[in-house]
Amino acid sequence: MMGVTQSSQRARRFERAAAPRTMQLTARDLALLRHIAWHRFLSSAQLIALDGGNASNVLARLRGLYDHGYLDRPLAQLNHLAITGPTPMVYGMAPRGAAMLREFGDPIDRVDWTEKNKRAGVIFIQHTLAVAEFLTSLELSCRKTHRTSPSQQLDINNAEIIRQPEILAAAPPRARTARYPLRWTVDKFIRGEQERLSVVPDALFGLRFDSGTATFDTFVIFELDRGTIPIERSTSDHRSIRRKLEIYYDGWRARRHIDQLGIQNVRVMFLTSSPPRVEHMLAAVDNITGGNGSGFFLFADRQSLAGRDPLEFQWTNGRGEKVRLTD
């Protein structure tokens, strides 16, 4: 591993140490960089949870990675701190960290990460952290061993999260080279004219379950709904939850997931702000499907899910049935 140089003098939180003392990059450091590369932004608390080790040691490594230019601390979080008071530090990728991961073969965009982090506003960062909170809890759940899938009567000895870069690496060439590889599009006739409608989900992940004798994969397109978009509007020209649901449903029936992403077993998950909002979404699915509902959709609210194991949690599907991700 390469050596870099950290002064014992305490630096300000958003200023890198002028003369950082030598640190040796470790497998732990690379793992921290990879977590941030997938999630875009992570808080120190989330990184501690994903690392699983001593919190003080993780914080020290993060400080060193920041001082040496491998990680960034986006300044936009200062605006949030003025309102909420002290919160865990938020980290993003920095140019040197991206270059290091590329040396190890990781698919990291060749962009100006410093400028990209500067352009990230408070709302975007907070939304990204909320998405990461769910994905982090899911990854930690996957690290547990042995669970049972009630509907399939299958003992699961191992569960593994399949990250978005891995899925895209195996996708058709068009998705691998697209600027927005997750963009879900459908062509529809609206007022007599054909229009192309699209939605970009917050994340894509897969789950691989191993029973010891067989494995099976399932994939999830993830949407975090913070309750800021109306469920339905009087016209189809504006954003609404119903419009998103229609685009996903029509795209699924058109086999968009197979043609674009090369995956078969896929569902769309909405994690929303409240139980009543879940009910409104279920009503919209019922309307879209002519009263039939659809197991293609999964719904839950953040309060009900909080502190629960997402793999053991009972989600509500688009038919109003209670299901688990292991089903």
C-alpha positions in Angstrom: 0.0 0.0 0.0 1.2 3.5 -0.7 2.2 5.8 2.2 0.9 9.3 2.6 1.6 12.0 5.2 -1.1 14.0 9.4 -0.2 16.5 11.9 -1.2 16.1 15.5 -2.5 19.6 15.4 -6.3 19.6 15.4 -7.7 20.8 12.1 -11.1 22.4 11.6 -13.9 20.1 10.6 -14.1 21.4 7.0 -10.4 22.1 6.4 -7.9 19.4 5.6 -4.8 19.2 7.8 -1.9 21.1 6.2 0.6 18.5 7.1 -1.1 15.2 7.8 1.0 12.5 9.2 1.8 9.3 7.3 -1.0 6.7 7.1 -1.0 3.4 5.3 -4.0 2.6 3.2 -5.7 -0.6 4.4 -8.4 -3.0 3.3 -10.7 -1.2 5.7 -10.0 2.1 4.0 -10.8 0.6 0.6 -14.1 -0.8 1.9 -15.1 2.6 3.3 -14.3 4.2 -0.1 -16.4 1.5 -1.9 -19.4 2.1 0.5 -19.3 5.8 -0.4 -18.9 5.1 -4.1 -22.1 3.1 -4.1 -24.2 5.3 -1.9 -22.8 8.7 -3.1 -23.0 10.2 0.4 -22.9 8.5 3.8 -22.8 9.8 7.3 -20.0 8.7 9.7 -22.7 6.8 11.7 -23.7 4.8 8.6 -20.1 4.1 7.8 -19.4 2.9 11.4 -22.4 0.5 11.1 -21.2 -0.8 7.7 -17.6 -1.3 9.0 -18.8 -3.1 12.1 -15.6 -2.2 14.0 -14.6 0.2 16.8 -16.3 3.5 16.2 -13.3 5.6 17.3 -11.0 3.7 14.9 -13.4 4.2 12.0 -13.7 7.9 12.7 -9.9 8.2 12.8 -9.6 6.5 9.4 -12.3 8.8 8.0 -10.5 11.8 9.2 -7.2 10.6 7.7 -8.9 9.8 4.4 -10.4 13.3 4.3 -7.1 15.0 5.2 -5.4 13.1 2.4 -8.0 13.9 -0.2 -9.5 10.5 -0.6 -12.9 11.7 0.8 -14.7 15.0 0.8 -17.0 16.7 3.4 -19.6 18.6 1.4 -20.0 22.1 2.7 -23.8 22.1 2.1 -24.2 20.1 5.3 -23.2 23.3 7.2 -26.6 24.8 6.3 -28.3 21.8 7.8 -26.1 21.9 10.9 -27.3 25.5 11.6 -30.9 24.2 11.9 -30.4 20.8 13.6 -27.3 21.3 15.6 -24.4 18.7 15.6 -25.0 15.6 13.5 -22.8 12.9 12.2 -20.4 14.1 9.5 -21.4 13.4 5.9 -18.7 12.1 3.5 -18.6 12.0 -0.3 -16.1 10.8 -2.8 -13.0 13.0 -3.6 -10.8 12.8 -6.7 -8.0 10.9 -5.1 -10.4 8.3 -3.7 -12.0 7.8 -7.1 -8.6 7.4 -8.7 -7.6 4.9 -6.1 -10.7 2.7 -6.6 -10.2 2.9 -10.4 -6.7 1.4 -9.8 -8.4 -1.6 -8.2 -10.8 -1.9 -11.2 -13.9 -0.3 -9.6 -16.2 1.4 -12.1 -15.9 5.0 -10.8 -17.0 7.9 -13.1 -14.3 10.2 -14.3 -15.8 13.4 -13.2 -14.7 16.4 -11.2 -15.8 15.0 -7.8 -14.9 18.2 -6.0 -17.2 20.3 -8.1 -19.9 17.6 -8.1 -19.9 17.6 -4.3 -20.0 21.4 -4.2 -23.2 21.4 -6.4 -25.0 18.9 -4.1 -27.5 20.9 -2.0 -28.9 20.1 1.4 -32.1 18.5 0.1 -30.3 16.2 -2.3 -27.8 15.2 0.5 -30.6 14.5 3.0 -32.5 12.4 0.4 -29.4 10.5 -0.5 -28.7 9.7 3.2 -32.3 8.6 3.7 -32.0 6.1 0.8 -28.6 5.0 2.2 -30.2 4.4 5.6 -32.5 1.8 4.2 -29.9 0.2 2.0 -27.5 0.1 5.0 -30.0 -1.6 7.2 -30.7 -4.1 4.4 -27.0 -4.9 4.0 -26.6 -5.4 7.7 -29.6 -7.7 7.7 -28.0 -9.8 4.9 -25.0 -10.4 7.1 -27.1 -12.4 9.5 -27.1 -16.1 9.0 -30.0 -18.5 8.7 -33.6 -17.4 8.3 -36.8 -19.0 6.9 -38.9 -18.0 3.9 -42.4 -18.9 5.2 -44.2 -19.0 1.8 -41.5 -21.3 0.2 -40.8 -23.3 3.3 -37.1 -22.7 2.5 -34.3 -22.5 5.0 -31.9 -19.7 4.0 -28.4 -20.1 5.2 -27.1 -17.0 3.6 -28.5 -13.7 2.2 -26.3 -11.4 0.1 -27.0 -8.0 -1.3 -26.2 -7.5 -5.0 -25.1 -3.9 -5.5 -26.2 -1.7 -8.4 -22.7 -1.6 -10.1 -22.7 -5.4 -10.2 -26.1 -5.6 -11.7 -25.2 -2.9 -14.3 -22.0 -4.7 -15.2 -24.0 -7.7 -16.3 -26.7 -5.6 -18.1 -26.9 -5.1 -21.9 -24.3 -2.7 -23.4 -26.8 0.1 -23.8 -27.5 0.3 -20.0 -23.8 0.1 -19.2 -23.0 3.1 -21.3 -26.1 5.2 -20.6 -25.8 8.5 -18.6 -28.9 7.4 -16.6 -28.9 3.6 -16.8 -31.8 3.2 -14.4 -34.1 5.6 -16.3 -37.4 3.7 -16.9 -39.3 4.8 -20.0 -42.5 3.9 -21.7 -44.2 5.2 -24.8 -47.9 6.2 -24.4 -50.6 7.9 -26.4 -51.8 11.0 -24.5 -54.5 13.1 -26.1 -53.9 11.4 -29.4 -50.2 11.9 -29.5 -47.4 9.5 -28.6 -45.2 10.7 -25.8 -42.2 9.1 -24.0 -42.6 9.2 -20.3 -39.8 8.3 -17.9 -38.9 8.1 -14.2 -35.5 7.7 -12.6 -35.6 5.5 -9.4 -33.5 6.2 -6.3 -31.7 2.9 -6.4 -31.5 -0.6 -7.8 -30.4 -3.6 -5.8 -30.6 -7.4 -5.8 -30.9 -10.0 -3.1 -29.3 -13.5 -3.5 -30.6 -16.2 -1.1 -28.8 -19.4 -0.6 -30.5 -22.4 0.9 -27.4 -24.6 0.9 -28.8 -26.6 -2.1 -29.9 -23.8 -4.4 -29.7 -20.1 -4.8 -32.3 -17.6 -6.1 -32.1 -13.9 -7.0 -34.7 -11.2 -6.7 -34.3 -7.6 -7.7 -35.8 -4.4 -6.4 -36.2 -0.9 -8.0 -36.3 1.4 -5.0 -38.2 4.7 -4.5 -38.0 6.8 -1.3 -41.1 8.9 -1.1 -40.8 11.8 1.4 -44.5 12.8 0.9 -43.7 16.0 -1.2 -45.3 14.8 -4.4 -49.1 14.6 -4.8 -50.5 11.1 -5.2 -52.6 12.3 -8.1 -53.1 15.5 -10.2 -55.9 16.6 -12.4 -53.7 16.4 -15.5 -51.0 14.0 -16.6 -48.6 16.8 -17.4 -47.1 17.0 -13.9 -45.3 14.8 -11.5 -47.4 12.6 -9.3 -47.1 9.2 -7.6 -49.9 7.8 -9.8 -47.9 8.8 -12.9 -44.8 7.0 -11.5 -46.8 3.9 -10.7 -48.2 3.9 -14.3 -44.8 4.3 -15.9 -43.4 1.4 -13.8 -46.4 -0.8 -14.4 -46.5 -0.2 -18.1 -42.8 -0.7 -18.4 -42.9 -3.9 -16.5 -45.6 -5.3 -18.8 -43.5 -4.3 -21.8 -40.5 -6.3 -20.3 -38.5 -3.1 -19.7 -36.5 -4.8 -16.9 -35.4 -7.6 -19.2 -34.6 -5.5 -22.3 -32.8 -2.7 -20.4 -31.3 -4.3 -17.3 -31.2 -8.0 -18.2 -33.0 -9.0 -15.0 -36.1 -11.2 -14.7 -37.5 -11.3 -11.1 -38.0 -7.6 -10.2 -40.4 -5.6 -8.1 -40.7 -1.8 -7.4 -40.6 -0.8 -3.7 -41.9 2.5 -2.3 -40.8 3.4 1.2 -43.0 6.4 2.0 -43.8 8.8 4.8 -46.9 7.5 6.5 -49.5 4.7 6.7 -52.2 6.8 5.1 -49.9 7.5 2.2 -49.4 3.8 1.7 -53.2 3.4 1.5 -53.4 6.1 -1.1 -50.8 4.4 -3.2 -52.6 1.1 -2.9 -55.8 2.8 -4.1 -53.8 4.2 -7.1 -52.5 0.8 -8.0 -56.0 -0.6 -7.7 -57.2 2.0 -10.2 -54.4 1.5 -12.6 -54.9 -2.2 -12.7 -58.6 -2.2 -13.0 -59.2 -3.4 -9.5 -56.8 -6.4 -9.8 -53.8 -5.0 -7.9 -50.3 -6.2 -8.6 -47.6 -8.1 -6.7 -45.1 -6.1 -8.7 -45.3 -3.3 -6.1 -44.2 -3.3 -2.5 -45.1 -0.5 0.0 -44.2 0.4 3.6 -43.9 3.6 5.6 -40.7 4.6 7.3 -42.1 4.8 10.8 -43.4 1.2 10.7 -40.1 0.0 9.3 -37.9 1.9 11.7 -35.7 -0.4 13.8 -37.1 -3.5 12.1 -35.2 -6.1 10.0 -36.1 -5.3 6.4 -35.8 -8.9 5.4 -38.2 -10.1 8.2 -40.5 -7.1 7.8 -43.9 -7.7 6.3 -44.3 -5.4 3.3 -47.6 -4.7 1.7 -47.8 -5.6 -2.0 -49.9 -4.0 -4.7 -52.7 -6.5 -3.9 -52.8 -5.5 -0.3 -51.2 -8.7 0.8 -48.4 -9.0 3.5 -45.2 -10.4 2.1 -41.5 -10.6 2.9 -38.5 -10.0 0.7 -37.6 -13.6 1.2 -41.0 -14.7 -0.3 
